[in-house]
Amino acid sequence: MSPKVKAAASGRQRILVIDDEKDVAYSFQRVLAEEPVEVVGIASGEEGLKHLRKLPADLVLLDVRIGAENGLEILRQIRKEHPRQLVIVMTAHGTAQTAIEAMKHGAFDYILKPFDVPELLALLRRALQTAASMQELAAAPAGKKAESDSGPVPGLIGTSASMQKIYKLVGQVARSDATVLLMGESGTGKELIARAIYANSPRAARPYVAINCAAIPDTLLESELFGHERGAFTGALTQRIGKFERADGGTIFLDEIGDMPLVLQAKLLRILQNGEFQRLGGDQTLRTRVRVIAATNKDLSAMVREKTFREDLFYRLNVVMIQLPPLRERAEDILPLAEYFLQRDGKEKRLKFSGAAKKSLQAHRWPGNVRELENTVQRAVVCATADTIEPGDLSAELGGAASVSGGDWWGSLKATAQGQDLLGAAEKQLVERALQESGGNVKKAAEILGITRAALRTRIERHGLVVKEP
């Protein structure tokens, strides 16, 4: 059954299936029936090339044998005409040479027929997410940024002196292939800086691959980074191409590099020195031309002294170091960032911050940095019941106890307790806050705290509070 070509709906990604077996495209339509994608089937490589020249696709699924045509030759032509095009090669003959040739010529991945549906879905989702990310980054250098976005990529915002220095450094380092080490607390925007470097570099037309070294178990991280050969370990039924091989010619972002085990640090050092590596379980030396950007929230210098991080690797990574300041050290950027997130997430509601909400945002110390601020604004957009966001619409800490002490609630609370009953001090501040918000109305204050009026009066007496009810 031949798949019907449907008009692309807004927000839907397009997948082009190039295979002379018409049922293959139909099968993909069925597998992706619940996904926001459009599947288009083309029966020949030449027709597929013509189609791409007229109408771009987010992802191409290409068979190795398309009648008399060689799919790998079609792959080379696609990559020549459309360097950023993501292509997954399909084959019923899963030889190592086919896989190597496909990846060598820029395929995103390759899959074997017949397909394992769960694995296929996971691969397609990952590829489509990568395609969306690359399109977003491609748009940034062309000036298609939000009006409030003063950084190189969407979400990278700040007019503070510290951020202006970072923007300048990004512009300088992006033109080179130098290895970059991004340092800073969690949530300061290290990945955004990495994407900005990539988006403004000569490698922007090549792959961008990101991997979080802390999110993958040590036993699997080596395979993810460097790939493995069939039979390398139990369950390794096929050869796997690693991130470094997949990112050949492009950029790889190694987040949380401080969590990489020592045994893998040696292999990473070899790649940084001469671009050479071996797949897990293999003895063939392979080469890759990858620009490495690494990031960490840990003190690598201290880890070197403690011998938990290789000194030679640290110096290889630290060619250009960019230190990202915490949000509390660039307080003038808090409101511009909050306004950006509000415009992005609450545009349909036409929301705005009240003066009190702005004061709460500025008073908070933001231990979670920009990520915490982003989550706070998202919560406020959801919780707001009017067109103006008030302190109570922000997180409980900002809208409640934090306001009692001007933002640094925890530090102020400990100072108030002075080594005595910390829980009692917290309870007293919460009761005072509830009474303040209720205008001294004990019933309303009890409702705010979720306790009975009698229980609240007990606490009022316990802490010696004076209540002047209206």
KOLFI-943690 format. One record per residue: z, y, x of N, C-alpha, C, O in turn; residue in three letters. Coordinates in steps of 0.001 Angstrom, whole numbers, plus 500000, padded with zeros to 6 digits. Example, Ala and Ser with C-alpha at 12.3 -4.5 7.8 and 13.67 -1.06 7.14 Angstrom:
KOLFI-943690
507800494310513190507800495500512300507800496700513200508465496681514236Ala507080497750512850507140498940513670507870500030512900508039501138513409Ser
end
This chain:
KOLFI-943690
500000498808500845500000500000500000500000501242500880500895501407501710Met499043502091500720498924503282501552499890504358501076499955504641499880Ser500659504976502016501595506028501620500862507282501191499832507636501763Pro501384507937500205500786509175499723501312510339500547502496510405500879Lys500417511243500867500809512428501603501321513457500612500583513935499751Val502599513789500748503206514755499834503357516097500523503493516164501745Lys503333517161499743503540518501500303504954518588500834505902518148500184Ala505090519158502015506406519259502638507288520207501848506912521343501557Ala508479519710501507509429520547500774510260521344501767510399520963502929Ala510801522440501300511603523298502164512807522529502683513504521860501920Ser513048522628503992514196521974504583513966520516504932514863519874505478Gly512800519977504636512500518578504934511751518485506260510860519287506538Arg512122517494507077511435517270508336510269516311508120510288515492507201Gln509255516421508977508026515639508820507931514578509909508079514868511096Arg507683513350509484507453512236510405506017511769510245505578511480509132Ile505279511693511350503900511218511345503872509813511930504253509610513083Leu503422508837511137503331507444511573501870507135511899501014507170511014Val501588506835513154500225506505513589500172505008513859500639504537514896Ile499597504265512913499541502806512985498421502325512076498310502764510931Asp497589501416512591496476500951511767496919499991510670496131499664509783Asp498169499535510719498711498724509630499336499681508612500397500253508860Glu498681499847507483499109500843506501500503500565505947501223501491505576Lys500880499294505891502185498945505327503346499448506189504471499579505708Asp503066499728507468504126500194508351504648501545507874505858501749507778Val503732502468507576504153503783507088504900503663505768505885504363505536Ala504429502780504914505102502563503630506515502031503851507444502400503132Tyr506670501159504852507996500621505166508941501732505614510114501744505241Ser508427502663506412509254503782506838509635504658505654510746505186505595Phe508718504809504720509042505583503524510208504952502768511092505654502278Gln510202503644502679511277502949501959512595503065502713513636503329502112Arg512552502867504040513767502936504844514392504331504780515614504476504779Val513533505354504726514000506745504756514036507391503373514065508615503250Leu514034506565502347513968507092500972515104508048500654514924508980499870Ala516288507829501256517448508672500957517605509831501942518542510621501831Glu516694509929502895516788510975503917515893512160503545514866511966502894Glu516261513383503943515458514576503635514249514700504566514136515665505323Pro513353513723504503512183513719505380510932513396504570511001512827503480Val509795513773505130508494513436504575507790512523505573507714512845506759Glu507275511389505106506588510431505963505093510456505650504686510284504501Val504280510672506687502828510721506538502219509619507393502546509502508574Val501342508815506817500704507722507535499281508053507955498497508553507147Gly498936507778509218497595507959509762497169506651510412497954506028511126Ile495921506230510169495489504897510585494853504839511966494549503743512436Ala494637505974512643494029505943513976494612507031514854495130508040514374Ser494513506796516171495043507754517107494296509074517085494912510139517132Gly492974509011517014492177510233516994492475511072515759492565512297515838Glu492628510405514619492971511134513397494374511730513499494643512814512981Glu495258511005514171496605511517514368496610512783515208497347513724514914Gly495779512809516269495669513998517108495121515182516310495613516304516432Leu494097514921515490493530515984514657494582516520513688494681517726513464Lys495362515610513119496400516010512159497426516921512835497830517932512261His497855516564514067498862517352514777498339518736515142499102519701515189Leu497039518831515399496461520141515727496504521077514523496589522296514673Arg496443520494513333496453521320512120497861521534511576498198522624511115Lys498675520493511633500001520540511017501005519832511922500912518617512098Leu501955520553512497502911519933513420503846518960512717504040519027511503Pro504413518068513493505372517097512978506659517191513795506627517537514976Ala507781516884513167509049516863513891509154515628514772509776515656515834Asp508530514538514312508612513278515037507349512470514796506835512422513679Leu506849511833515857505682510948515743506123509532516081506774509300517100Val505760508583515211505960507153515463504594506567515783503703506567514933Leu504426506074516991503110505691517501503084504240517933503895503811518753Leu502144503484517376502004502084517762501268501977519096500377502775519386Asp501643500989519903500992500810521204499541500375521035498683500761521828Val499260499575520008497895499104519759497458499568518377497997499138517358Arg496466500458518368495949500984517104494484500581517012493590501338517393Ile494255499378516501492890498852516512492437498680517951493087497991518737Gly491309499314518295490789499240519665491376500321520563491100500344521763Ala492181501213519998492729502324520769494010501920521506494787501088521038Glu494197502534522665495401502322523452496424503392523078496210504579523325Asn497531502966522485498537503919522033499124504765523149499484505921522928Gly499227504188524368499783504943525478498844506075525897499297507128526345Leu497533505855525750496580506927526025496719508047524989496645509231525316Glu496919507645523751497159508640522695498443509406522989498503510618522786Ile499481508698523472500743509336523839500517510400524914501032511513524806Leu499750510059525948499462511026527020498775512263526459499084513385526862Arg497841512062525529497112513185524967498024514049524102497940515276524132Gln498890513405523337499840514158522506500741515018523389500945516200523111Ile501277514424524447502180515155525323501461516274526073502066517297526393Arg500179516082526352499395517116527025499175518319526111499316519465526536Lys498826518045524850498548519118523906499814519717523302499858520903522974Glu500845518882523160502099519329522523503276518866523388503898517852523073His503596519584524466504609519124525430505992518880524830506755518065525348Pro506322519581523740507650519433523147507712518365522058508774518104521495Arg506573517753521770506525516784520673507344515538520985507169514927522039Gln508232515160520081508999513925520235508186512754519689507693512794518562Leu508057511710520512507266510533520130508096509280520368508662509098521446Val508167508415519360508773507093519508507648506069519476506857506030518533Ile507585505246520508506526504242520612506983502947519948508106502489520160Val506101502365519144506391501101518463505527499998519083504369500234519430Met506085498814519219505314497706519762505874496375519287507078496223519084Thr504979495420519115505397494050518805505487493223520076505855492049520032Ala505152493833521208505151493135522498506043493915523453505572494773524200His507328493611523421508304494407524151508437494054525612509473493543526038Gly507389494322526396507465494066527825508131495242528532508126496370528038Thr508703494953529699509347496010530472508326497066530873508630498259530867Ala507118496634531221506101497581531656505722498552530549505518499741530793Gln505630498028529320505319498910528183506395499963528011506103501141527808Thr507646499525528095508760500469527941508737501513529043508906502705528782Ala508528501063530284508530501989531408507382502982531280507568504181531487Ile506191502481530936505038503363530797505254504376529672504923505554529808Glu505808503900528568506044504797527433507007505910527817506756507076527514Ala508121505558528490509105506569528868508577507463529987508882508655530032Met507786506886530887507210507663531987506326508782531457506274509872532028Lys505635508503530363504720509490529805505355510340528708504657510991527930His506679510326528657507372511300527827507792510845526451508137511684525620Gly507779509536526167508252509067524865509751509307524744510484509197525727Ala510197509631523555511629509809523307512343508474523401513445508390523943Phe511718507430522871512263506074522925511167505115522487510068505541522132Asp511464503835522512510524502853521988511301501811521192512465501536521482Tyr510645501235520186511293500253519335510393499042519162509169499135519250Ile511024497908518914510299496652518777510111496277517315511000496484516489Leu508956495726517008508706495136515693509062493653515768508848493026516805Lys509599493080514691510060493726513453511318494551513716512070494274514651Pro511538495569512880512604496519513108513949496016512598514035495355511562Phe514995496346513352516367496184512864516704497480512126516827498531512755Asp516853497419510810516941498627509992518099499546510394517863500745510549Val519333499063510573520417499981510971520130500670512312520357501871512453Pro519632499911513295519314500511514590518178501513514452518193502570515083Glu517190501175513622516054502067513400516515503388512787516109504461513233Leu517359503303511767517857504523511123518638505395512099518481506615512113Leu519480504764512912520270505518513887519357506234514881519591507391515231Ala518318505538515328517377506134516279516621507298515652516479508353516271Leu516136507113514427515374508165513760516235509401513508515779510530513691Leu517473509184513092518363510322512860518632511079514151518659512309514164Arg518834510331515245519080510978516530517855511771516977517984512884517487Arg516675511201516785515443511876517189515214513141516353514838514184516889Ala515439513044515053515231514209514183516241515313514478515914516497514399Leu517471514921514821518473515911515193518063516618516484518221517832516614Gln517532515845517438517048516433518683515886517378518419515813518456519010Thr514977516979517534513828517823517202514285519146516600513769520207516950Ala515252519077515698515761520300515069516416521202516102516234522419516074Ala517182520602517020517855521377518055516845522058518974517011523227519321Ser515799521333519370514794521891520264514006523011519590513634523986520244Met513750522880518294513043523938517572513900525194517492513390526307517624Gln515203525017517277516113526164517217516146526883518554516134528112518615Glu516188526089519638516235526697520960514920527370521319514904528406521983Leu513811526773520876512509527358521172512363528712520498511672529593521009Ala513008528879519359512880530129518616513676531258519270513323532429519132Ala514742530909519979515617531947520522514937532893521504515084534106521356Ala514187532396522515513578533327523451512540534238522810512249535318523324Pro511980533794521678510965534599521002511569535733520189510849536515519569Ala512887535819520193513548536935519517513917536643518083514323537556517363Gly513792535382517629514125535065516242515602534738516143515980533585515937Lys516429535751516290517865535583516265518447536380515114517820537305514597Lys519650536009514725520319536773513682520556538194514176520744538421515371Ala520547539149513250520686540546513637521986540797514381522054541655515262Glu523028540036514019524320540249514656524482539434515916525537539481516547Ser523457538683516300523536537803517455523095538538518702521912538836518872Asp524048538831519579523724539559520799523555538655521993523341539142523103Ser523645537337521800523503536414522906522122535797522962521290536068522096Gly521855534952523987520540534352524166520185533314523114518999533091522874Pro521156532669522475520885531691521429521796531984520252522839532614520426Val521418531533519036522248531791517864523691531341518067523938530245518570Pro524633532177517679526046531851517793526684532325519079527910532353519187Gly525867532704520065526403533204521325526518534723521209525551535455521422Leu527726535177520866527930536570520477529048537178521297530026536511521633Ile528888538456521615529962539164522293529439540377523023528421540317523712Gly530147541476522863529778542703523559530806543052524624530683544085525282Thr531809542217524805532836542479525807532224542443527198531174541841527420Ser532905543104528131532404543168529507532283541780530123531338541504530863Ala533244540904529819533211539556530392532007538769529905531397538035530683Ser531646538908528617530488538198528092529183538801528599528213538076528822Met529149540110528782527941540731529316527650540227530725526491540028531088Gln528690540023531513528505539460532851527944538045532770527089537659533568Lys528432537278531800527951535905531643526492535893531215525706535094531725Ile526114536775530278524715536845529858523801537139531055522733536544531200Tyr524242538063531901523447538410533078523305537208534008522228536945534543Lys524408536485534190524378535317535063523495534222534488522780533541535222Leu523546534055533164522667533079532509521205533415532783520409532535533108Val520858534693532651519485535099532909519060534849534335517907534499534589Gly519987535025535284519663534811536690519514533332537017518569532932537696Gln520449532523536531520443531109536897519377530327536136518912529289536609Val518984530820534952518005530087534141516670529944534852515965528958534637Ala516310530889535679515009530864536350514944529835537469513860529496537943Arg516103529336537892516142528380539001516412526972538469516578526766537266Ser516451526015539386516816524643539038518211524300539536518588523129539582Asp518973525317539907520302525089540468521211524387539468521154524645538265Ala522051523496539987523052522834539160524114523854538756524532524684539563Thr524540523782537505525493524754536970526745524030536487526657522991535833Val527897524581536811529177524054536339529816525083535427530108526201535851Leu530034524706534177530648525589533182532119525224533035532457524081532730Leu532986526202533253534428525979533181535004526819532046534551527936531797Met535993526277531369536640527041530309537396526142529361537173524932529320Gly538292526742528599539077525989527625538166525405526541537026525839526376Glu538673524433525818537926523856524703537637524925523664538498525740523333Ser536415524909523157536049525837522100535567527184522565535372528074521738Gly535361527379523880534930528688524370533418528861524342532925529953524628Thr532672527820524008531220527956523882530437527469525081529354527981525362Gly530970526483525796530286525994526998528923525385526665527956525587527401Lys528844524643525561527545524045525212526535525119524810525346524976525092Glu526982526176524167526067527270523824525482527910525079524302528255525115Leu526313528064526105525821528618527366524813527667528002523788528100528527Ile525107526371527953524164525383528498522821525469527784521770525415528423Ala522853525601526462521613525698525691520876527005525999519646527046526012Arg521641528067526247521008529342526585520280529250527922519177529776528069Ala520899528578528900520248528387530199518963527591530026517920527951530572Ile519045526510529265517864525665529020516773526443528289515608526393528685Tyr517138527161527229516152527849526394515397528924527159514259529246526819Ala516017529477528182515392530549528938514828530085530281514431530907531107Asn514794528787530495514334528246531777512889527779531707512361527588530612Ser512238527590532847510878527026532853510828525614532291509748525112531980Pro511985524963532157512042523599531632512192523563530106512395522493529533Arg512095524718529450512317524769528003511312523933527223511578523553526082Ala510163523641527821509157522817527144509401521329527359508669520493526828Ala510422521000528130510740519611528432512033519214527699512671520072527089Arg512427517949527747513583517498526952514904518156527356515124518512528514Pro515767518300526356517150518707526562518017517584526009517960517288524816Tyr518816516958526863519640515816526463521091516142526766521430516496527896Val521948516024525761523379516305525926524173515027525720523839514207524864Ala525224514864526509526095513700526354527529514120526658527785514832527630Ile528463513672525818529874513968526002530515512786526733530668511704526166Asn530882513003527984531410511911528807532750511395528300533131510263528597Cys533476512223527531534781511804527018534661511034525714535609510364525305Ala533512511120525056533367510508523731532847509077523793532796508396522769Ala532462508612524976531880507282525125532788506440526010533178506897527085Ile533137505223525595533995504371526426533402504174527819532184504131527992Pro534292504056528812533841503902530195532877502731530358531948502793531163Asp533101501661529592532267500464529718530839500687529236529932499949529622Thr530631501699528396529300501975527863528651503203528499527437503384528404Leu529456504046529144528936505309529657527861505104530718526872505835530749Leu528050504113531588527050503869532635525706503515532030524672504000532488Glu525709502670530999524463502291530339523835503493529648522614503645529680Ser524650504361529017524130505539528349523459506486529337522407507055529046Glu524067506650530493523549507599531476522359507047532250521352507734532423Leu522475505808532713521487505278533652520634504141533086519687503694533733Phe520968503670531878520210502581531276520660501228531796521498501146532693Gly520106500175531235520424498834531714519220497919531551518317498190530760His519226496834532309518185495823532218518610494748531225519795494575530944Glu517644494048530713517939492940529810518814491911530522518514491499531642Arg519901491499529858520804490520530435521823491098531392522552490347532039Gly521895492442531500522838493061532432524276492758532055525145492688532924Ala524534492577530764525866492240530289525707491563528929524620491559528351Phe526789490999528431526741490317527137526314491284526046526928492336525864Thr525270490929525328524762491792524268523585492643524689522964493294523850Gly523261492652525991522103493426526470520846492590526274520355491959527211Ala520328492592525045519197491736524694517865492332525102516881491609525257Leu517825493661525280516588494320525691516904495355526761518059495736526957Thr515884495791527433516048496863528409516345498174527676515832498407526581Gln517165499018528278517499500308527675517230501427528681517623501344529845Arg516557502464528213516305503636529040517481504595528902517872504935527785Ile518050505034530024519219505900530002518871507376529821517701507758529813Gly519903508186529677519724509621529428518999510314530585518138511164530354Lys519339509958531819518705510614532958517215510305533012516407511178533331Phe516856509084532704515434508722532712514707509393531555513563509825531699Glu515369509477530416514767510091529239514576511593529422513636512174528880Arg515472512221530188515412513668530379514540514072531560514567515231531976Ala513777513150532101512961513433533282512125514696533087511397514822532102Asp512234515613534020511506516875533937512223517937533140511817519100533141Gly513286517550532459513991518490531601515394518785532093515634518897533296Gly516327518911531144517703519307531441518663518338530789518469517942529640Thr519692517957531511520738517110530939522062517866531013522418518434532045Ile522781517857529892524064518542529801525172517490529757525254516707528810Phe526016517476530775527115516521530876528411517233530493529044517888531322Leu528790517098529239530010517739528752531219516893529129531121515671529236Asp532356517545529328533607516879529713533403516017530964533800514852530999Glu532783516602531982532498515869533217533783515410533901533770514429534644Ile534884516107533658536158515724534264536670514385533783537578513819534393Gly536102513857532691536529512559532165535646511417532659535840510272532251Asp534685511708533527533825510653534049534600509801535053535208510353535969Met534597508468534908535330507606535844534757507702537253533577508001537438Pro535604507445538237535215507583539643534013506728540007533164507160540787Leu533925505526539457532827504628539819531474505209539428530477504977540112Val531435505959538335530177506572537913529915507879538644528768508308538765Leu530972508509539130530789509747539881529921509529541112529159510414541501Gln530030508356541724529220508054542907527738507981542537526893508468543288Ala527414507381541392526017507291540967525473508663540593524308508965540849Lys526316509490539987525889510841539654525629511644540921524670512412540987Leu526472511468541915526284512166543189524943511813543807524272512681544366Leu524545510555543716523266510120544295522090510804543601521122511199544251Arg522180510942542278521112511628541542521031513095541957519941513637542140Ile522191513733542104522198515137542498521658515325543916521063516357544226Leu521867514328544770521425514446546157519925514221546304519241514999546969Gln519408513151545682517996512816545912517240512369544665516097511924544764Asn517868512483543486517183512123542247517013510633542037516216510226541192Gly517731509813542771517562508364542689518712507706541930519852508169541975Glu518387506610541230519409505839540519518856504447540236517668504190540427Phe519707503574539792519322502223539359519913501953537987521036502362537689Gln519150501265537161519699500856535868520786499807536089520766499075537079Arg521721499745535168522776498743535230522151497352535189521384497039534279Leu522479496521536173521930495178536241520584495099536928520001494018537015Gly520073496225537422518770496240538070518887496498539558519915496977540037Gly517819496176540293517808496443541731516663497374542129516467497645543313Asp515912497861541151514815498778541424515336500214541461516038500654540551Gln514986500935542519515390502331542642514400503209541888513198503177542151Thr514911503978540964514092504859540141514383506309540506515408506610541116Leu513476507201540129513649508622540425513535509439539140512790509081538228Arg514267510516539083514187511415537948514305512854538444515027513133539402Thr513596513752537789513613515176538158514319515947537037513680516508536147Arg515634515958537107516446516507536020517302517661536529517868517604537621Val517380518702535718518294519815536005519628519490535327519663519236534123Arg520715519498536083522026519110535574522882520343535303523050521210536161Val523417520395534081524428521382533720525665520599533287525592519779532372Ile526783520845533930528009520119533612529051521088533076529007522285533358Ala529986520558532302531034521405531712532343520638531661532360519413531536Ala533437521377531757534754520754531658535802521792531279535655522979531568Thr536859521324530632538010522188530360539167521846531289540281522340531117Asn538890520991532282539925520578533218539799521341534536538747521903534842Lys540873521351535299540899521988536611540390520974537634541159520150538130Asp539096521033537947538516520053538858539083520183540264539197519183540974Leu539441521394540681540034521572542012541341520791542121541608520147543136Ser542150520856541065543404520096541056543130518603541035543834517827541682Ala542106518200540289541756516776540234541261516279541586541504515129541950Met540566517139542336540140516768543689541358516540544577541400515584545352Val542351517425544461543570517266545265544318516000544877544939515354545721Arg544255515648543600544934514439543122544086513189543312544511512081542985Glu542861513381543854541919512288544130541495511545542859541230510344542885Lys541439512280541758540904511713540518539491512212540249538859511811539272Thr538997513097541127537613513568541042537092513724542461537774514280543322Phe535873513228542705535318513223544051535081514649544559534505515489543867Arg535531514890545761535360516218546341533887516536546581533439517651546314Glu533122515542547091531710515793547373530928516059546091529997516864546088Asp531300515386545002530632515626543728530977517013543193530121517704542642Leu532231517413543358532648518738542891531800519830543533531354520757542857Phe531581519718544840530798520751545523529322520667545160528630521685545165Tyr528830519479544846527443519343544386527248519981543016526210520586542746Arg528252519841542153528166520423540814528379521929540842527796522669540050Leu529220522367541763529656523759541781528703524653542583529151525473543383Asn527407524499542374526429525373543021526520526763542399526644527768543100Val526457526799541066526691528035540324527777527740539297527596526892538423Val528893528431539402529988528199538465530093529386537515530109530540537942Met530165529084536221530336530119535200531654529838534483531822528794533853Ile532579530778534589533887530649533951533866531381532615533683532597532567Gln534055530630531526534044531245530197535452531686529818536384530882529858Leu535613532946529454536956533441529118537405532931527753536577532740526863Pro538710532707527578539214532354526243539068533537525304538978534679525752Pro539044533276524019538815534336523031539906535394523069539639536567522809Leu541136534994523392542242535959523429542043537009524524542639538085524465Arg541207536703525525540959537649526607539739538525526341539404539381527160Glu539089538326525235537985539210524820538149539529523333537285539238522505Arg539287540134523037539683540385521651538663541235520902538552541135519680Ala537907542083521637536922542928520957535770542126520366534986542654519576Glu535662540852520744534592540003520202535020539226518959534186538587518317Asp536315539270518609536811538453517501536138538839516188535598537977515495Ile536164540108515843535579540524514563534061540359514526533548539893513509Leu533304540717515583531863540441515550531549538963515356530617538614514632Pro532321538097515997532121536659515807532445536251514368531695535506513738Leu533573536750513862533964536418512488532916536899511494532596536190510540Ala532385538089511707531349538626510813530070537781510898529400537561509890Glu529744537316512088528560536463512251528721535165511466527824534762510725Tyr529890534505511638530128533250510921530154533478509411529682532643508639Phe530714534623508997530769534935507561529359535140507009529035534658505923Leu528523535857507762527141536072507317526381534757507256525582534534506347Gln526632533891508221525930532617508267526368531663507159525532531034506511Arg527686531556506943528207530557506010528458531098504607528497530328503647Asp528630532421504474528966532969503158527956533965502647528272534809501808Gly526730533867503156525711534848502792525435534852501293525258535912500694Lys525398533661500684525092533577499257526192534195498405525927534724497326Glu527427534126498893528550534680498127528726536179498352529470536834497622Lys528045536722499359528167538143499705529627538529499938530124539509499384Arg530294537743500762531707537970501031531903539013502121531002539293502911Leu533102539580502142533490540504503196534976540336503460535711539834502609Lys535419540755504640536835540673504994537569541932504516537048543043504620Phe538768541743504000539611542896503685540201543442504984540147542784506023Ser540757544635504918541397545209506098542531544345506600542716544185507806Gly543300543781505658544431542924506041543949541655506722544563541191507683Ala542851541091506228542303539870506820541832540143508246542043539330509146Ala541189541306508445540726541665509793541904541797510751541825541379511906Lys543000542384510261544190542526511105544756541158511470545183540941512604Lys544758540236510507545256538883510777544389538186511816544901537515512713Ser543069538347511691542158537730512647542386538277514047542400537523515020Leu542564539589514147542741540216515455544105539911516065544244539882517288Gln545119539681515214546470539444515712546663538027516232547527537785517075Ala545872537099515739546039535694516117545588535481517557544675536160518028His546224534536518266545905534300519675544756533306519874544236533198520984Arg544361532605518867543217531687518904543297530656520034542462530663520939Trp544288529780519987544376528737521029543162527802521018542825527201522038Pro542505527685519852541307526852519775540026527617520026538930527070519905Gly540170528911520384539044529754520787537991529910519687538324529907518502Asn536726530047520078535671530354519115535527529248518070535232529519516906Val535737528006518491535623526898517536536666527022516430536367526768515263Arg537888527411516791538936527606515782538570528747514844538760528645513632Glu538047529831515402537635530968514578536521530565513617536541530943512445Leu535567529811514102534467529354513243534995528512512090534594528709510943Glu535892527576512384536462526727511337537284527546510341537282527262509143Asn537983528558510844538792529408509972537918530162508977538241530241507792Thr536809530715509464535906531449508573535258530502507567535101530855506399Val534884529313508006534307528332507076535296528001505973534914527895504807Gln536574527837506333537597527547505321537729528718504357537851528525503148Arg537705529934504901537850531120504058536702531231503061536909531615501910Ala535491530893503503534327530936502604534521529975501441534170530286500303Val535080528812501732535306527808500689536435528217499756536347528019498544Val537503528790500323538710529061499539538685530401498802539446530605497857Cys537815531307499231537812532644498626537474532569497142536503531917496757Ala538270533232496307538031533250494861537465534588494391537111534738493221Thr537380535551495295536797536861494979535785537199496060535556536404496972Ala535182538368495961534168538726496943534763539304498221534029539641499151Asp536087539420498272536772539904499462537728538838499974538553538320499221Thr537614538513501257538490537514501870539801538176502273539814539165503006Ile540901537615501784542232538108502078542922537173503081542440536065503314Glu544035537601503673544735536739504633545052535350504080544995534361504811Pro545384535275502799545698533979502213544525533026502157544721531818502026Gly543289533548502254542109532687502251541845532086503620541070531139503755Asp542501532646504642542347532126505998543218530886506152543800530425505171Leu543320530348507333544132529155507536545592529460507224546000530620507176Ser546381528394507009547790528574506658548524529367507722549416530154507405Ala548158529169508986548855529860510064548558531353510039549457532172510231Glu547286531710509800546926533122509786547398533801508513547888534930508547Leu547248533103507383547587533722506112549044533637505768549509534343504872Gly549803532764506477551202532572506143552120532959507273552343534138507546Gly552652531932507929553698532183508911553248533049510059554050533799510615Ala551984532967510430551520533748511578551692535231511341551991535980512271Ala551507535664510110551563537091509838552969537638509973553153538837510184Ser553962536771509854555343537227509969555608537779511352556361538741511506Val554994537178512364555297537553513739554124538194514446554095538243515676Ser553144538694513684552036539406514301551045538503514973550287538971515823Gly551006537202514632549945536346515151550468535224516015550031534087515841Gly551397535482516957551888534425517827553139533835517194554250534036517685Asp552948533105516101554075532618515312554947531656516102556174531750516065Trp554322530741516809555084529699517502555952530295518615557129529960518747Trp555354531175519405556130531799520474557245532658519929558357532649520456Gly556954533407518869557970534268518272559095533440517656560268533806517740Ser558723532327517039559715531471516397560685530898517432561894530861517205Leu560148530452518566561012529889519608561936530960520181563101530702520486Lys561398532150520319562238533241520828563353533575519835564480533871520233Ala563032533525518544564023533817517505565118532756517482566300533079517362Thr564725531500517595565692530402517545566609530412518763567793530094518652Ala566060530780519939566834530869521172567647529602521439568846529653521712Gln566942528449521349567584527196521689568446526612520598569028525543520780Gly568545527299519450569367526775518369568501525943517425567657525181517895Gln568678526063516127567991525228515144566571525749514917566365526686514146Asp565584525129515602564210525585515498563667525366514087562961526222513555Leu563994524212513474563538523943512111564150524931511124563489525376510185Leu565420525268511348566069526238510475565425527608510577565256528305509576Gly565064527991511807564405529282512007563043529304511322562656530312510732Ala562317528188511402561014528113510745561170528207509236560399528895508566Ala562174527510508701562415527544507258562744528961506804562255529418505771Glu563570529652507576563945531017507212562720531928507164562576532721506233Lys561835531823508160560641532663508179559720532348506997559136533257506407Gln559586531058506649558734530683505523559296531213504208558549531692503355Leu560622531123504047561246531648502830561047533152502746560707533679501686Val561261533851503870561069535302503891559629535665503547559383536622502812Glu558689534909504073557286535197503804556952534987502325556268535808501714Arg557441533881501757557179533598500345557774534682499450557142535106498482Ala558981535128499767559609536200498987558839537511499126558708538273498168Leu558336537758500322557560538974500544556285538955499701555940539949499062Gln555592537820499705554331537720498968554553537767497460553685538230496719Glu555711537290497000555986537264495556556648538547495068556948538688493883Ser556872539477495986557530540722495602558980540530495222559520541308494435Gly559623539504495765561021539224495475561230538350494256562371538108493864Gly560148537868493643560255537011492463560541535585492917559665534924493476Asn561761535107492680562189533799493175561349532681492567561009531720493257Val561014532792491298560220531750490660558852531614491328558412530508491643Lys558174532775491544556854532735492176556949532264493632556088531521494105Lys557999532698494340558193532274495723558388530760495814557884530111496730Ala559136530205494839559348528754494814558034528020494578557794526963495161Ala557183528582493722555872527978493465554996528013494718554282527054495013Glu555057529124495451554291529224496698554713528134497680553873527520498337Ile556029527899497773556557526916498721556491525488498192556683524541498954Leu556221525320496899556129523978496322557471523315496117557577522090496173Gly558513524123495878559854523573495631560391524178494344559785525087493777Ile561536523668493881562135524202492649562838525516492944563141525832494095Thr563097526292491864563790527565492012565213527339492526565714528131493325Arg565865526267492076567229525971492539567232525649494036568120526085494770Ala566222524873494486566143524534495913565913525780496756566451525898497857Ala565115526705496240564861527940496983566129528789497067566426529365498114Leu566889528866495942568119529661495973569105529080496986569824529824497654Arg569139527760497098570015527124498093569651527583499496570529527878500307Thr568343527643499784567873528063501108568117529554501335568418529973502452Arg567988530343500285568260531779500402569715532003500797570011532820501669Ile570617531273500151572036531391500460572335530863501857573140531442502586Glu571684529762502228571908529146503552571584530115504674572284530155505686Arg570533530893504501570103531796505577570608533215505372570240534119506122His571462533423504345572064534729504144571067535815503796571229536967504197Gly570037535449503050569019536421502688569420537173501408570043536616500505Leu569047538428501369569335539260500202568043539433499421567034539883499964Val568079539074498138566885539144497312567095540222496258568063540191495498Val566180541163496228566215542217495199565048541964494268563937542441494497Lys565317541201493205564244540861492281563838542092491457564688542907491098Glu562544542223491160562060543364490369562594543341488951562281544230488159Pro
end
